[in-house]
């Protein structure tokens, strides 16, 4: 991506170095294990157990000094967040959706408090609708590269844009409505709703990419392939087969590799939010 000279968002809270550090497997290793725990039907409590059994949160980091790579990723994240602000502000205004309220990106190391509970690097990037914040430990990008083979600036941008997609869902009322439905369902049925939530966030990430390219001409050769490859290797079926050799469909919470690629591509090609209603599509067509 060509981002030279692009502005950086001011909606960023930098908590790096202000939290505990994870021991044992290390943040990268635990992140992949914990994500797989969630994908195979575990809940937040199971993730906490993974962290605890792997060494937990150690002493508070002092005299924190980010590496050049980490600092470059922080700047990149601020620029991508600024881009999502520009794109979604314009889209909301032009389509009668009211004023777009930008989320805050919280950068942290190890663990941090959120309005949705204690956030851990082991959980990977996540969005909390209760405080309208995105949370990310930048070491996740190293885990993507080393553990999953997903690399490249547009792949990283897709991860951030996906979480912003959840914020868009929140602003439109979709996320809260879906969560309300899930609370009244069996775990298996709630997982199916979760898949639709995540696929729509993938679609919204694609919509952002569509307008990012149109407005700023920042995409370069190979960028789209990076994001699509990333979507494929974080599909539930791919991750479960990688972890245990087989996939358990009823435990899927994010969608298969094919589904995630399909909705990302659809957002990228259409740039039309109205075509991203994953909740009304028959399951066979997701």
ChimeraX commands (.cxc) that place a marker at each C-alpha (Angstrom):
marker #1 position 0.00,0.00,0.00 radius 0.5
marker #1 position 1.14,3.52,-0.77 radius 0.5
marker #1 position 0.64,5.46,2.46 radius 0.5
marker #1 position 3.44,8.03,2.31 radius 0.5
marker #1 position 2.21,11.39,3.54 radius 0.5
marker #1 position -1.14,10.03,4.66 radius 0.5
marker #1 position -2.57,11.40,7.89 radius 0.5
marker #1 position -2.64,9.42,11.13 radius 0.5
marker #1 position -5.77,9.14,13.23 radius 0.5
marker #1 position -5.90,10.95,16.55 radius 0.5
marker #1 position -8.52,8.50,17.83 radius 0.5
marker #1 position -5.79,6.30,19.28 radius 0.5
marker #1 position -4.93,5.46,22.88 radius 0.5
marker #1 position -1.43,4.07,23.28 radius 0.5
marker #1 position -1.19,1.76,26.30 radius 0.5
marker #1 position 1.88,-0.12,25.13 radius 0.5
marker #1 position 4.12,-0.89,28.05 radius 0.5
marker #1 position 1.40,-0.11,30.58 radius 0.5
marker #1 position 0.17,-3.68,31.04 radius 0.5
marker #1 position 1.43,-7.08,32.07 radius 0.5
marker #1 position 3.42,-9.28,29.76 radius 0.5
marker #1 position 2.43,-12.84,28.96 radius 0.5
marker #1 position 4.90,-15.54,29.81 radius 0.5
marker #1 position 5.10,-19.26,28.95 radius 0.5
marker #1 position 4.36,-19.76,25.26 radius 0.5
marker #1 position 4.80,-16.10,24.55 radius 0.5
marker #1 position 2.14,-13.76,23.20 radius 0.5
marker #1 position 2.37,-15.01,19.63 radius 0.5
marker #1 position 2.09,-18.68,20.51 radius 0.5
marker #1 position -0.72,-18.18,23.00 radius 0.5
marker #1 position -2.63,-15.97,20.56 radius 0.5
marker #1 position -2.86,-18.75,17.99 radius 0.5
marker #1 position -3.75,-21.39,20.61 radius 0.5
marker #1 position -6.43,-19.18,22.15 radius 0.5
marker #1 position -7.95,-18.24,18.80 radius 0.5
marker #1 position -8.16,-21.93,17.94 radius 0.5
marker #1 position -9.81,-22.53,21.34 radius 0.5
marker #1 position -12.54,-20.06,20.44 radius 0.5
marker #1 position -12.95,-21.44,16.95 radius 0.5
marker #1 position -13.39,-24.98,18.25 radius 0.5
marker #1 position -16.32,-23.99,20.43 radius 0.5
marker #1 position -14.62,-22.59,23.50 radius 0.5
marker #1 position -15.78,-19.44,25.23 radius 0.5
marker #1 position -13.99,-16.52,26.87 radius 0.5
marker #1 position -13.52,-18.55,30.04 radius 0.5
marker #1 position -11.71,-21.22,28.06 radius 0.5
marker #1 position -9.41,-18.57,26.62 radius 0.5
marker #1 position -8.62,-17.28,30.10 radius 0.5
marker #1 position -7.74,-20.84,31.10 radius 0.5
marker #1 position -5.41,-21.10,28.11 radius 0.5
marker #1 position -3.62,-17.95,29.21 radius 0.5
marker #1 position -3.42,-19.09,32.82 radius 0.5
marker #1 position -2.10,-22.54,31.96 radius 0.5
marker #1 position 0.47,-21.01,29.63 radius 0.5
marker #1 position 2.03,-18.75,32.22 radius 0.5
marker #1 position -0.58,-16.05,32.69 radius 0.5
marker #1 position 0.20,-12.40,33.02 radius 0.5
marker #1 position 3.53,-11.62,34.59 radius 0.5
marker #1 position 4.97,-8.49,36.08 radius 0.5
marker #1 position 4.17,-5.06,34.70 radius 0.5
marker #1 position 6.41,-3.98,31.86 radius 0.5
marker #1 position 8.58,-1.00,32.83 radius 0.5
marker #1 position 10.82,1.26,30.75 radius 0.5
marker #1 position 9.02,0.03,27.65 radius 0.5
marker #1 position 10.77,0.85,24.40 radius 0.5
marker #1 position 8.99,-0.25,21.22 radius 0.5
marker #1 position 11.08,-1.90,18.55 radius 0.5
marker #1 position 11.39,-0.10,15.20 radius 0.5
marker #1 position 9.11,-2.76,13.70 radius 0.5
marker #1 position 6.49,-2.26,16.41 radius 0.5
marker #1 position 6.63,1.51,16.02 radius 0.5
marker #1 position 6.24,1.21,12.25 radius 0.5
marker #1 position 3.19,-1.01,12.77 radius 0.5
marker #1 position 1.73,1.54,15.20 radius 0.5
marker #1 position 2.08,4.31,12.62 radius 0.5
marker #1 position 0.62,2.04,9.94 radius 0.5
marker #1 position -2.35,1.23,12.20 radius 0.5
marker #1 position -3.00,4.93,12.83 radius 0.5
marker #1 position -2.95,5.60,9.09 radius 0.5
marker #1 position -5.32,2.73,8.33 radius 0.5
marker #1 position -7.68,3.86,11.08 radius 0.5
marker #1 position -7.61,7.39,9.60 radius 0.5
marker #1 position -8.49,5.90,6.22 radius 0.5
marker #1 position -11.48,4.04,7.69 radius 0.5
marker #1 position -12.60,7.33,9.26 radius 0.5
marker #1 position -12.43,9.11,5.90 radius 0.5
marker #1 position -14.21,6.33,4.02 radius 0.5
marker #1 position -17.00,5.65,6.50 radius 0.5
marker #1 position -17.61,9.35,7.27 radius 0.5
marker #1 position -18.17,10.00,3.58 radius 0.5
marker #1 position -20.22,6.84,3.07 radius 0.5
marker #1 position -22.55,7.55,6.00 radius 0.5
marker #1 position -23.07,11.15,4.84 radius 0.5
marker #1 position -23.75,10.24,1.21 radius 0.5
marker #1 position -26.17,7.44,2.07 radius 0.5
marker #1 position -28.29,9.13,4.71 radius 0.5
marker #1 position -26.91,7.09,7.60 radius 0.5
marker #1 position -26.24,10.09,9.84 radius 0.5
marker #1 position -22.91,11.14,11.27 radius 0.5
marker #1 position -20.20,8.51,11.50 radius 0.5
marker #1 position -18.73,8.29,15.00 radius 0.5
marker #1 position -15.19,6.97,14.78 radius 0.5
marker #1 position -14.04,4.29,17.22 radius 0.5
marker #1 position -10.89,4.58,19.30 radius 0.5
marker #1 position -7.98,2.25,18.59 radius 0.5
marker #1 position -6.26,1.03,21.76 radius 0.5
marker #1 position -2.72,-0.25,21.31 radius 0.5
marker #1 position -1.53,-2.37,24.21 radius 0.5
marker #1 position 0.94,-5.06,25.20 radius 0.5
marker #1 position -0.01,-8.25,27.00 radius 0.5
marker #1 position -3.29,-7.35,28.64 radius 0.5
marker #1 position -5.51,-4.34,29.26 radius 0.5
marker #1 position -8.83,-3.50,30.86 radius 0.5
marker #1 position -11.88,-2.94,28.66 radius 0.5
marker #1 position -15.58,-2.39,29.19 radius 0.5
marker #1 position -16.07,-5.96,27.93 radius 0.5
marker #1 position -13.73,-7.46,30.53 radius 0.5
marker #1 position -9.99,-7.99,30.67 radius 0.5
marker #1 position -8.49,-7.98,27.21 radius 0.5
marker #1 position -5.58,-10.30,26.47 radius 0.5
marker #1 position -3.18,-10.41,23.56 radius 0.5
marker #1 position -4.14,-14.10,23.42 radius 0.5
marker #1 position -7.59,-13.07,22.16 radius 0.5
marker #1 position -6.19,-11.39,19.06 radius 0.5
marker #1 position -7.60,-8.05,17.82 radius 0.5
marker #1 position -11.16,-7.45,19.00 radius 0.5
marker #1 position -13.90,-4.82,19.14 radius 0.5
marker #1 position -15.81,-3.91,22.30 radius 0.5
marker #1 position -19.15,-2.26,21.56 radius 0.5
marker #1 position -19.58,-1.26,25.22 radius 0.5
marker #1 position -16.79,1.33,24.92 radius 0.5
marker #1 position -16.63,1.52,21.11 radius 0.5
marker #1 position -12.93,0.70,21.12 radius 0.5
marker #1 position -10.79,-1.55,18.94 radius 0.5
marker #1 position -8.05,-3.36,20.84 radius 0.5
marker #1 position -4.88,-4.78,19.34 radius 0.5
marker #1 position -1.52,-5.99,20.54 radius 0.5
marker #1 position 0.66,-5.38,17.50 radius 0.5
marker #1 position 2.52,-8.65,18.06 radius 0.5
marker #1 position -0.53,-10.30,16.49 radius 0.5
marker #1 position 0.78,-9.31,13.07 radius 0.5
marker #1 position 3.98,-11.23,13.74 radius 0.5
marker #1 position 1.84,-14.22,14.74 radius 0.5
marker #1 position -0.09,-13.93,11.48 radius 0.5
marker #1 position 3.13,-14.02,9.52 radius 0.5
marker #1 position 4.94,-16.71,11.50 radius 0.5
marker #1 position 2.09,-19.05,12.44 radius 0.5
marker #1 position -0.33,-18.66,9.53 radius 0.5
marker #1 position 1.78,-17.37,6.66 radius 0.5
marker #1 position -0.48,-14.33,6.26 radius 0.5
marker #1 position 1.71,-11.32,5.55 radius 0.5
marker #1 position 1.65,-7.96,3.81 radius 0.5
marker #1 position 0.44,-4.48,4.63 radius 0.5
marker #1 position -3.00,-4.91,3.06 radius 0.5
marker #1 position -3.48,-8.17,4.98 radius 0.5
marker #1 position -2.77,-6.24,8.19 radius 0.5
marker #1 position -5.06,-3.43,7.04 radius 0.5
marker #1 position -7.83,-5.98,6.45 radius 0.5
marker #1 position -7.57,-7.11,10.08 radius 0.5
marker #1 position -8.07,-3.54,11.32 radius 0.5
marker #1 position -10.82,-2.84,8.78 radius 0.5
marker #1 position -12.63,-6.00,9.88 radius 0.5
marker #1 position -12.76,-4.77,13.48 radius 0.5
marker #1 position -13.93,-1.36,12.27 radius 0.5
marker #1 position -16.58,-3.33,10.38 radius 0.5
marker #1 position -17.91,-4.51,13.74 radius 0.5
marker #1 position -18.08,-0.87,14.82 radius 0.5
marker #1 position -20.12,-0.06,11.71 radius 0.5
marker #1 position -22.44,-2.92,12.64 radius 0.5
marker #1 position -22.76,-1.42,16.10 radius 0.5
marker #1 position -23.59,2.03,14.76 radius 0.5
marker #1 position -26.23,0.57,12.44 radius 0.5
marker #1 position -27.77,-1.46,15.27 radius 0.5
marker #1 position -26.99,-4.79,13.65 radius 0.5
marker #1 position -24.45,-5.99,16.19 radius 0.5
marker #1 position -26.54,-5.37,19.29 radius 0.5
marker #1 position -29.57,-7.01,17.69 radius 0.5
marker #1 position -27.56,-10.08,16.73 radius 0.5
marker #1 position -26.02,-10.37,20.20 radius 0.5
marker #1 position -29.49,-10.11,21.74 radius 0.5
marker #1 position -30.67,-12.99,19.56 radius 0.5
marker #1 position -27.61,-15.08,20.42 radius 0.5
marker #1 position -28.27,-14.71,24.15 radius 0.5
marker #1 position -31.59,-16.57,23.72 radius 0.5
marker #1 position -30.21,-19.39,21.55 radius 0.5
marker #1 position -28.42,-22.66,22.03 radius 0.5
marker #1 position -24.67,-22.53,21.57 radius 0.5
marker #1 position -24.88,-24.22,18.18 radius 0.5
marker #1 position -27.49,-21.76,16.88 radius 0.5
marker #1 position -25.63,-18.80,18.40 radius 0.5
marker #1 position -22.51,-19.93,16.54 radius 0.5
marker #1 position -24.43,-19.71,13.27 radius 0.5
marker #1 position -25.40,-16.11,14.02 radius 0.5
marker #1 position -21.80,-15.37,14.96 radius 0.5
marker #1 position -20.68,-16.59,11.53 radius 0.5
marker #1 position -23.08,-14.13,9.88 radius 0.5
marker #1 position -21.77,-11.30,12.07 radius 0.5
marker #1 position -18.17,-12.05,11.12 radius 0.5
marker #1 position -18.87,-12.49,7.42 radius 0.5
marker #1 position -20.60,-9.12,7.33 radius 0.5
marker #1 position -17.58,-7.55,9.04 radius 0.5
marker #1 position -15.44,-9.12,6.30 radius 0.5
marker #1 position -17.77,-7.59,3.72 radius 0.5
marker #1 position -17.50,-4.17,5.36 radius 0.5
marker #1 position -13.71,-4.51,5.34 radius 0.5
marker #1 position -14.02,-5.08,1.61 radius 0.5
marker #1 position -16.25,-2.01,1.22 radius 0.5
marker #1 position -13.56,0.03,2.98 radius 0.5
marker #1 position -10.91,-1.37,0.61 radius 0.5
marker #1 position -13.09,-0.49,-2.39 radius 0.5
marker #1 position -13.27,3.18,-1.41 radius 0.5
marker #1 position -9.73,3.34,-0.08 radius 0.5
marker #1 position -8.56,2.44,-3.57 radius 0.5
marker #1 position -11.02,4.77,-5.30 radius 0.5
marker #1 position -10.33,7.78,-3.06 radius 0.5
marker #1 position -6.61,7.46,-2.55 radius 0.5
marker #1 position -5.29,5.06,-5.18 radius 0.5
marker #1 position -3.16,3.40,-2.52 radius 0.5
marker #1 position -3.51,-0.23,-3.52 radius 0.5
marker #1 position -0.60,-1.77,-5.36 radius 0.5
marker #1 position -0.10,-5.00,-7.27 radius 0.5
marker #1 position -0.47,-7.95,-4.91 radius 0.5
marker #1 position -2.36,-6.05,-2.20 radius 0.5
marker #1 position -5.73,-7.67,-2.90 radius 0.5
marker #1 position -4.13,-11.10,-2.95 radius 0.5
marker #1 position -2.62,-10.43,0.49 radius 0.5
marker #1 position -6.02,-9.70,2.03 radius 0.5
marker #1 position -7.72,-12.62,0.29 radius 0.5
marker #1 position -4.98,-15.00,1.43 radius 0.5
marker #1 position -5.39,-13.67,4.96 radius 0.5
marker #1 position -9.15,-14.29,4.82 radius 0.5
marker #1 position -8.53,-17.85,3.65 radius 0.5
marker #1 position -6.10,-18.83,6.42 radius 0.5
marker #1 position -8.28,-17.46,9.21 radius 0.5
marker #1 position -11.32,-19.45,8.08 radius 0.5
marker #1 position -12.68,-21.78,10.76 radius 0.5
marker #1 position -12.20,-24.89,8.64 radius 0.5
marker #1 position -8.61,-24.03,7.75 radius 0.5
marker #1 position -7.61,-23.27,11.35 radius 0.5
marker #1 position -9.31,-26.33,12.79 radius 0.5
marker #1 position -7.77,-28.64,10.21 radius 0.5
marker #1 position -4.39,-27.05,10.89 radius 0.5
marker #1 position -4.81,-27.61,14.62 radius 0.5
marker #1 position -6.43,-31.05,14.78 radius 0.5
marker #1 position -6.60,-32.45,11.25 radius 0.5
marker #1 position -10.37,-32.07,10.84 radius 0.5
marker #1 position -13.11,-29.45,11.11 radius 0.5
marker #1 position -16.25,-29.42,13.27 radius 0.5
marker #1 position -18.81,-27.37,11.37 radius 0.5
marker #1 position -21.21,-26.76,14.27 radius 0.5
marker #1 position -18.42,-25.05,16.21 radius 0.5
marker #1 position -17.68,-22.53,13.45 radius 0.5
marker #1 position -17.99,-18.93,14.66 radius 0.5
marker #1 position -16.31,-16.91,11.90 radius 0.5
marker #1 position -17.04,-18.77,8.66 radius 0.5
marker #1 position -15.09,-21.04,6.36 radius 0.5
marker #1 position -12.14,-19.88,4.30 radius 0.5
marker #1 position -14.32,-19.89,1.17 radius 0.5
marker #1 position -17.06,-17.87,2.88 radius 0.5
marker #1 position -14.67,-15.27,4.28 radius 0.5
marker #1 position -12.96,-14.81,0.92 radius 0.5
marker #1 position -16.34,-14.59,-0.84 radius 0.5
marker #1 position -17.72,-11.81,1.33 radius 0.5
marker #1 position -14.47,-9.87,1.40 radius 0.5
marker #1 position -14.31,-10.02,-2.40 radius 0.5
marker #1 position -17.95,-8.96,-2.67 radius 0.5
marker #1 position -17.32,-5.88,-0.55 radius 0.5
marker #1 position -14.20,-5.04,-2.54 radius 0.5
marker #1 position -15.98,-5.33,-5.88 radius 0.5
marker #1 position -19.30,-3.65,-5.06 radius 0.5
marker #1 position -18.54,-1.04,-2.39 radius 0.5
marker #1 position -22.26,-1.20,-1.58 radius 0.5
marker #1 position -23.26,-1.77,2.04 radius 0.5
marker #1 position -26.76,-2.78,0.94 radius 0.5
marker #1 position -25.35,-5.93,-0.65 radius 0.5
marker #1 position -23.83,-7.14,2.60 radius 0.5
marker #1 position -26.91,-8.40,4.44 radius 0.5
marker #1 position -25.49,-11.74,5.55 radius 0.5
marker #1 position -28.42,-12.26,7.92 radius 0.5
marker #1 position -31.07,-12.74,5.22 radius 0.5
marker #1 position -29.03,-15.04,2.98 radius 0.5
marker #1 position -29.85,-18.77,3.17 radius 0.5
marker #1 position -27.12,-20.67,4.99 radius 0.5
marker #1 position -26.28,-22.59,1.83 radius 0.5
marker #1 position -25.47,-19.31,0.06 radius 0.5
marker #1 position -23.24,-17.72,2.68 radius 0.5
marker link #1:1,2 radius 0.2
marker link #1:2,3 radius 0.2
marker link #1:3,4 radius 0.2
marker link #1:4,5 radius 0.2
marker link #1:5,6 radius 0.2
marker link #1:6,7 radius 0.2
marker link #1:7,8 radius 0.2
marker link #1:8,9 radius 0.2
marker link #1:9,10 radius 0.2
marker link #1:10,11 radius 0.2
marker link #1:11,12 radius 0.2
marker link #1:12,13 radius 0.2
marker link #1:13,14 radius 0.2
marker link #1:14,15 radius 0.2
marker link #1:15,16 radius 0.2
marker link #1:16,17 radius 0.2
marker link #1:17,18 radius 0.2
marker link #1:18,19 radius 0.2
marker link #1:19,20 radius 0.2
marker link #1:20,21 radius 0.2
marker link #1:21,22 radius 0.2
marker link #1:22,23 radius 0.2
marker link #1:23,24 radius 0.2
marker link #1:24,25 radius 0.2
marker link #1:25,26 radius 0.2
marker link #1:26,27 radius 0.2
marker link #1:27,28 radius 0.2
marker link #1:28,29 radius 0.2
marker link #1:29,30 radius 0.2
marker link #1:30,31 radius 0.2
marker link #1:31,32 radius 0.2
marker link #1:32,33 radius 0.2
marker link #1:33,34 radius 0.2
marker link #1:34,35 radius 0.2
marker link #1:35,36 radius 0.2
marker link #1:36,37 radius 0.2
marker link #1:37,38 radius 0.2
marker link #1:38,39 radius 0.2
marker link #1:39,40 radius 0.2
marker link #1:40,41 radius 0.2
marker link #1:41,42 radius 0.2
marker link #1:42,43 radius 0.2
marker link #1:43,44 radius 0.2
marker link #1:44,45 radius 0.2
marker link #1:45,46 radius 0.2
marker link #1:46,47 radius 0.2
marker link #1:47,48 radius 0.2
marker link #1:48,49 radius 0.2
marker link #1:49,50 radius 0.2
marker link #1:50,51 radius 0.2
marker link #1:51,52 radius 0.2
marker link #1:52,53 radius 0.2
marker link #1:53,54 radius 0.2
marker link #1:54,55 radius 0.2
marker link #1:55,56 radius 0.2
marker link #1:56,57 radius 0.2
marker link #1:57,58 radius 0.2
marker link #1:58,59 radius 0.2
marker link #1:59,60 radius 0.2
marker link #1:60,61 radius 0.2
marker link #1:61,62 radius 0.2
marker link #1:62,63 radius 0.2
marker link #1:63,64 radius 0.2
marker link #1:64,65 radius 0.2
marker link #1:65,66 radius 0.2
marker link #1:66,67 radius 0.2
marker link #1:67,68 radius 0.2
marker link #1:68,69 radius 0.2
marker link #1:69,70 radius 0.2
marker link #1:70,71 radius 0.2
marker link #1:71,72 radius 0.2
marker link #1:72,73 radius 0.2
marker link #1:73,74 radius 0.2
marker link #1:74,75 radius 0.2
marker link #1:75,76 radius 0.2
marker link #1:76,77 radius 0.2
marker link #1:77,78 radius 0.2
marker link #1:78,79 radius 0.2
marker link #1:79,80 radius 0.2
marker link #1:80,81 radius 0.2
marker link #1:81,82 radius 0.2
marker link #1:82,83 radius 0.2
marker link #1:83,84 radius 0.2
marker link #1:84,85 radius 0.2
marker link #1:85,86 radius 0.2
marker link #1:86,87 radius 0.2
marker link #1:87,88 radius 0.2
marker link #1:88,89 radius 0.2
marker link #1:89,90 radius 0.2
marker link #1:90,91 radius 0.2
marker link #1:91,92 radius 0.2
marker link #1:92,93 radius 0.2
marker link #1:93,94 radius 0.2
marker link #1:94,95 radius 0.2
marker link #1:95,96 radius 0.2
marker link #1:96,97 radius 0.2
marker link #1:97,98 radius 0.2
marker link #1:98,99 radius 0.2
marker link #1:99,100 radius 0.2
marker link #1:100,101 radius 0.2
marker link #1:101,102 radius 0.2
marker link #1:102,103 radius 0.2
marker link #1:103,104 radius 0.2
marker link #1:104,105 radius 0.2
marker link #1:105,106 radius 0.2
marker link #1:106,107 radius 0.2
marker link #1:107,108 radius 0.2
marker link #1:108,109 radius 0.2
marker link #1:109,110 radius 0.2
marker link #1:110,111 radius 0.2
marker link #1:111,112 radius 0.2
marker link #1:112,113 radius 0.2
marker link #1:113,114 radius 0.2
marker link #1:114,115 radius 0.2
marker link #1:115,116 radius 0.2
marker link #1:116,117 radius 0.2
marker link #1:117,118 radius 0.2
marker link #1:118,119 radius 0.2
marker link #1:119,120 radius 0.2
marker link #1:120,121 radius 0.2
marker link #1:121,122 radius 0.2
marker link #1:122,123 radius 0.2
marker link #1:123,124 radius 0.2
marker link #1:124,125 radius 0.2
marker link #1:125,126 radius 0.2
marker link #1:126,127 radius 0.2
marker link #1:127,128 radius 0.2
marker link #1:128,129 radius 0.2
marker link #1:129,130 radius 0.2
marker link #1:130,131 radius 0.2
marker link #1:131,132 radius 0.2
marker link #1:132,133 radius 0.2
marker link #1:133,134 radius 0.2
marker link #1:134,135 radius 0.2
marker link #1:135,136 radius 0.2
marker link #1:136,137 radius 0.2
marker link #1:137,138 radius 0.2
marker link #1:138,139 radius 0.2
marker link #1:139,140 radius 0.2
marker link #1:140,141 radius 0.2
marker link #1:141,142 radius 0.2
marker link #1:142,143 radius 0.2
marker link #1:143,144 radius 0.2
marker link #1:144,145 radius 0.2
marker link #1:145,146 radius 0.2
marker link #1:146,147 radius 0.2
marker link #1:147,148 radius 0.2
marker link #1:148,149 radius 0.2
marker link #1:149,150 radius 0.2
marker link #1:150,151 radius 0.2
marker link #1:151,152 radius 0.2
marker link #1:152,153 radius 0.2
marker link #1:153,154 radius 0.2
marker link #1:154,155 radius 0.2
marker link #1:155,156 radius 0.2
marker link #1:156,157 radius 0.2
marker link #1:157,158 radius 0.2
marker link #1:158,159 radius 0.2
marker link #1:159,160 radius 0.2
marker link #1:160,161 radius 0.2
marker link #1:161,162 radius 0.2
marker link #1:162,163 radius 0.2
marker link #1:163,164 radius 0.2
marker link #1:164,165 radius 0.2
marker link #1:165,166 radius 0.2
marker link #1:166,167 radius 0.2
marker link #1:167,168 radius 0.2
marker link #1:168,169 radius 0.2
marker link #1:169,170 radius 0.2
marker link #1:170,171 radius 0.2
marker link #1:171,172 radius 0.2
marker link #1:172,173 radius 0.2
marker link #1:173,174 radius 0.2
marker link #1:174,175 radius 0.2
marker link #1:175,176 radius 0.2
marker link #1:176,177 radius 0.2
marker link #1:177,178 radius 0.2
marker link #1:178,179 radius 0.2
marker link #1:179,180 radius 0.2
marker link #1:180,181 radius 0.2
marker link #1:181,182 radius 0.2
marker link #1:182,183 radius 0.2
marker link #1:183,184 radius 0.2
marker link #1:184,185 radius 0.2
marker link #1:185,186 radius 0.2
marker link #1:186,187 radius 0.2
marker link #1:187,188 radius 0.2
marker link #1:188,189 radius 0.2
marker link #1:189,190 radius 0.2
marker link #1:190,191 radius 0.2
marker link #1:191,192 radius 0.2
marker link #1:192,193 radius 0.2
marker link #1:193,194 radius 0.2
marker link #1:194,195 radius 0.2
marker link #1:195,196 radius 0.2
marker link #1:196,197 radius 0.2
marker link #1:197,198 radius 0.2
marker link #1:198,199 radius 0.2
marker link #1:199,200 radius 0.2
marker link #1:200,201 radius 0.2
marker link #1:201,202 radius 0.2
marker link #1:202,203 radius 0.2
marker link #1:203,204 radius 0.2
marker link #1:204,205 radius 0.2
marker link #1:205,206 radius 0.2
marker link #1:206,207 radius 0.2
marker link #1:207,208 radius 0.2
marker link #1:208,209 radius 0.2
marker link #1:209,210 radius 0.2
marker link #1:210,211 radius 0.2
marker link #1:211,212 radius 0.2
marker link #1:212,213 radius 0.2
marker link #1:213,214 radius 0.2
marker link #1:214,215 radius 0.2
marker link #1:215,216 radius 0.2
marker link #1:216,217 radius 0.2
marker link #1:217,218 radius 0.2
marker link #1:218,219 radius 0.2
marker link #1:219,220 radius 0.2
marker link #1:220,221 radius 0.2
marker link #1:221,222 radius 0.2
marker link #1:222,223 radius 0.2
marker link #1:223,224 radius 0.2
marker link #1:224,225 radius 0.2
marker link #1:225,226 radius 0.2
marker link #1:226,227 radius 0.2
marker link #1:227,228 radius 0.2
marker link #1:228,229 radius 0.2
marker link #1:229,230 radius 0.2
marker link #1:230,231 radius 0.2
marker link #1:231,232 radius 0.2
marker link #1:232,233 radius 0.2
marker link #1:233,234 radius 0.2
marker link #1:234,235 radius 0.2
marker link #1:235,236 radius 0.2
marker link #1:236,237 radius 0.2
marker link #1:237,238 radius 0.2
marker link #1:238,239 radius 0.2
marker link #1:239,240 radius 0.2
marker link #1:240,241 radius 0.2
marker link #1:241,242 radius 0.2
marker link #1:242,243 radius 0.2
marker link #1:243,244 radius 0.2
marker link #1:244,245 radius 0.2
marker link #1:245,246 radius 0.2
marker link #1:246,247 radius 0.2
marker link #1:247,248 radius 0.2
marker link #1:248,249 radius 0.2
marker link #1:249,250 radius 0.2
marker link #1:250,251 radius 0.2
marker link #1:251,252 radius 0.2
marker link #1:252,253 radius 0.2
marker link #1:253,254 radius 0.2
marker link #1:254,255 radius 0.2
marker link #1:255,256 radius 0.2
marker link #1:256,257 radius 0.2
marker link #1:257,258 radius 0.2
marker link #1:258,259 radius 0.2
marker link #1:259,260 radius 0.2
marker link #1:260,261 radius 0.2
marker link #1:261,262 radius 0.2
marker link #1:262,263 radius 0.2
marker link #1:263,264 radius 0.2
marker link #1:264,265 radius 0.2
marker link #1:265,266 radius 0.2
marker link #1:266,267 radius 0.2
marker link #1:267,268 radius 0.2
marker link #1:268,269 radius 0.2
marker link #1:269,270 radius 0.2
marker link #1:270,271 radius 0.2
marker link #1:271,272 radius 0.2
marker link #1:272,273 radius 0.2
marker link #1:273,274 radius 0.2
marker link #1:274,275 radius 0.2
marker link #1:275,276 radius 0.2
marker link #1:276,277 radius 0.2
marker link #1:277,278 radius 0.2
marker link #1:278,279 radius 0.2
marker link #1:279,280 radius 0.2
marker link #1:280,281 radius 0.2
marker link #1:281,282 radius 0.2
marker link #1:282,283 radius 0.2
marker link #1:283,284 radius 0.2
marker link #1:284,285 radius 0.2
marker link #1:285,286 radius 0.2
view
